[in-house]
Amino acid sequence: MSGAPISTRRAEKRRRAADSRESPTGAAPIALVGDGVENPWNARTLLAAAQMFGATCRFRDRAGLAVAWAALAEPAGALPLLADADLVTYAPLIACDNLPGAADVYGLPRAPGPRPALVVGNERRGLAHDVQALAGQRVQIPMFGRGPDCLNVAAAAAVARYHLADAR
């Protein structure tokens, strides 16, 4: 890390501090994990949403996000990547997708655990099968009426994260 630019070291220091911070309720903040997100602008919005809640956001790059991120005219620092092996360090892992058996996120109590993370997936392909298998809780944002069957990944993450923020 000592050879990293100062802005990268500062960003990593802020991410580590956010990981260790507790919410006013005493619970660990719910981190965001983007799984297979393709669009770097969605990644920027996910990072901003996590920051709004005082949490971290990392990405499992299954769809070339790091390359798209680097190609941005003004990248917002280094893309915080999550190694596949590090996914198991989150507990509970909360999968947000239109999955069988997913509960509506509104009013749902959050499963207890020391290091929670809300995982959102690619808008077309959803969450990877390994994430689905590791998830201790599955939530969805119910869509009423006719029209789209899902929200943009960044919008869905912000809505779900908001509703889980004070859930106990």
N, C-alpha and C positions, 0 to 999 in steps of 0.2 A: 504494500500500500504506500510505502514511503516514496516511490517513484511516481505515484499518481498525481495529477494536477491538484492544486489546492481546492478547487471547486468540487472535484470528485471526492476528495477526502472529507470535505465539509458535508456533502450530501450523504455519504456513508455514515458519518457520525450522527447526523440528524435521524437517519433511518434506524440506527441502533438505539438511539434514545427513545424514539417513538415505539419501538418494539418493547421496551422495558416499562413504558409509562402505563399507569392505570387510569381508568376513567373515574369520574367523581363518585360512581357507585362502588368503586373498589375492584371492579372487574377489569381484566386486561382488555385493551381496545381490540376490536375485530380488524385484523389485517385484510387487505384485498389481494387476491391472487387472480391474475388474468391467465387463462389457460388456452393457448392457441389463438390469441388475439392477433389479427393481421394488420390492422390500420394503426399507424403511429399516432394519429390524432385521437383515436379512442384511448390509446395508452396514455397520452398526455392528460386526457380528461379523467381517466381512472386514477392517475397519480394525484391530480388536483382534488378529486373526491376523497381519497384516503387522507390527504393533508387536511382537508376540511374537518375530518373526524379525529385528527390527531393520531392517525394510524399509518402503517406502512403499506406499500403496494409493490408487489413483485410480479414477474412474468415468466411463465414457462413458454419458451419460444418453440412452438411446434409448427409455425407457419411463416417463418422468415421475418418476424417482427424486428429483430436486431438489425437486419440489413435495411429495412424500410426506415427504421429510426435513424440510422446513421446517414441516410440519404436526405433527411430533412434539411432545409436551408438553415434552420435555427434549432438544432437539437437542444433539448432542455437538460443537458448533462448526460451522464451515462445512464443507459437503460438498466434498471435494477432487475437482474435475471435471477430466477430460482431454479436450482438444479433439481432434477426429478427426485433424487434421493432426499432432498430437504423437505419435500412435501409432507412427509410423515412427522415432521417436527411440530406441525400444527395440530392442536386438539382443543375443541372439536373442529373438524373440517366440515364446513357447511356448503353444500353444492347448491348453486342457484341456477336452475334450468327447468324446463318443462319435462321432468322425468316422471316415470310411473311412481306413484306413492309420494310425490312431493306435496308438502303442506303449503297452504297459502301463507305468505310471509306476514300478513297483517295480523298482529296480535299474538303471534306465535312465540312462546317462550324459547329462548336460546338454550341449547344444550350446554351444560357446564363444562368447563375445561380451562386449563392454564394459559393456552395460547391459541385463541380462536382465529379462524380465517374463513372468509367468504370467498368462494371460488366461482368465477364467472367464465363462461366459455365463448368460443367463436359463435357468431350469430347464425351461421349456416350449419356448422357441424356439431355445435354444442360442446359439452365437456368430454374429455378423453375418458375411455373406459376405466383406466386405473384410478382417476379421480372419483368417478362414480362409485367404485368399489371401496375406496378409502373413506368416503364421506359418511360421517356419523349422523348427519342431518341433511335432509333434502327440502329445499324451499323453492317456491315459484311465485311469480307475480301473476295473479289471476287476470285474465283478459276478458272483459265483458263485451258483449255485442259482437258484431261482425267487423272484420278488418284484419289487421296484422295479428299474428299469433305470438309475436315476441317484440320486445323493445330493443333498441340499440344497446349494445353491451355496456357502454358507459352509463347510459340512463338507467338500465336495469340494476347495475351495481349500486348506483347512488340511492335508488329507491329502496332496494333490499337492505343496504347498509344502514340507511336512516331508520327503517323499521326494526332492525335488530339492535340498534345502538343501545337502547335502554331495556331491551327484553332480558328477562331473568329466568 
